Amino acid sequence: MDYQPLITRWQNGEMARWATLLEQQIAAGLCQERYGDLARWLQALQDLPPLQADNINLDTSRVGASSTYPLSAATTAQLRNALQALHPWRKGPFDLFGVHIDTEWRSDWKWDRLHGHIDALRDRRVLDVGCGSGYHCWRMLGAGAAEVIGIDPTPLFVVQFWALQKYLQQDNIWVLPLAIEQMPPKLQAFDTVFSM
């Protein structure tokens, strides 16, 4: 989970004030002494098989990645086992290479009701407060946002985001292990803010 590209990108301009805090905030938000299960979740992240996506789906109900060629049974089992080690998945659904990630909430239904009633997200910097694993962040990116930042203080959800990012590989979407109270005050850097 490498946040350095984001910190570097933010060092100049309107996000510089937050960039100076971010490394320490991330370290605190992903502290293994504080979150006993974090080591197990990070191991699940490492256990994900190396796969190359031919198709990325950010604007469909099931956000995910797929390949032109089907996975072997062993690779599918490895992928499924690693993803199941990150349960429970709250927001979704997702689909990675034919492995459906069922989630507690059907966040696609909320997005379908909402997206026709909001201003266009094209070329906007968007903040999603309490984003979970980032389902709505992915959909916002699929709707054309220039940069999407999700914040959620739950380390499991952050690791789930990174499991998805391993295959979706988008450089303008991030989920930070933070609560809204940790954001710099009076930061007027976002065009659109959601709390889904």
QUIZI-V956898 format. One record per backbone hydrogen bond with DSSP energy under -0.5 kcal/mol. CO is the residue of the C=O (numbers start at 1). NH is the residue of the N-H. E is the energy in kcal/mol with one decimal. If there is no record, write none. Layout:
# QUIZI-V956898
co,nh,e
CO,NH,E
CO,NH,E
This chain:
# QUIZI-V956898
co,nh,e
1,3,-0.7
3,6,-0.6
3,7,-2.2
4,8,-2.9
5,9,-2.1
6,10,-2.1
7,11,-0.7
8,11,-1.0
9,12,-0.6
13,16,-1.7
15,18,-0.5
15,19,-2.4
16,20,-1.7
18,21,-1.3
18,22,-1.6
19,23,-0.7
21,25,-2.2
22,26,-2.9
23,27,-2.0
24,28,-2.1
25,29,-2.5
26,30,-1.6
28,31,-1.1
30,32,-0.5
31,35,-2.1
34,36,-0.7
35,38,-1.7
37,41,-2.1
38,42,-2.8
39,43,-1.8
40,44,-1.9
41,45,-1.9
42,46,-2.0
43,47,-1.8
44,48,-0.5
45,48,-0.9
49,51,-0.8
51,53,-0.5
55,66,-2.2
56,58,-0.6
57,64,-2.1
61,63,-1.0
63,95,-2.1
64,57,-3.4
65,97,-3.6
66,54,-2.6
66,55,-2.1
72,76,-2.5
73,77,-2.2
74,78,-2.2
75,79,-2.6
76,80,-2.8
77,81,-2.7
78,82,-2.1
79,83,-2.3
80,84,-2.5
81,85,-1.4
83,86,-1.3
84,87,-1.6
88,90,-0.6
89,104,-2.2
90,105,-2.9
92,107,-1.7
92,108,-0.9
93,63,-1.5
94,101,-2.9
95,65,-1.3
95,97,-0.6
96,99,-2.1
98,100,-0.8
99,96,-2.4
100,102,-0.9
101,94,-1.4
105,92,-0.6
105,107,-1.4
106,109,-1.2
106,110,-0.9
107,111,-2.4
108,112,-2.7
109,113,-1.8
110,114,-1.8
111,115,-3.0
114,117,-2.8
115,118,-0.7
121,124,-2.3
124,126,-0.6
124,146,-1.6
124,147,-1.6
125,191,-2.2
125,192,-1.6
126,149,-2.9
127,129,-0.5
127,194,-3.1
128,131,-0.6
128,151,-2.4
131,134,-1.9
134,138,-2.5
135,139,-2.0
136,140,-2.6
137,141,-2.4
138,142,-2.5
139,143,-1.1
140,145,-1.9
141,144,-1.8
144,123,-2.6
147,126,-3.0
148,150,-0.5
148,174,-2.1
149,128,-2.7
150,176,-3.2
151,130,-2.1
151,131,-1.6
153,155,-0.7
154,157,-0.6
154,158,-1.5
155,159,-2.5
156,160,-2.4
157,161,-2.2
158,162,-2.0
159,163,-2.0
160,164,-2.0
161,165,-2.8
162,166,-1.6
163,167,-0.6
164,167,-1.4
164,168,-2.7
165,169,-2.0
170,173,-0.7
172,148,-2.4
174,150,-3.4
176,152,-2.4
176,178,-2.2
179,182,-1.9
180,183,-1.5
184,187,-0.9
186,188,-1.0
187,189,-0.9
192,127,-2.2
194,129,-3.1
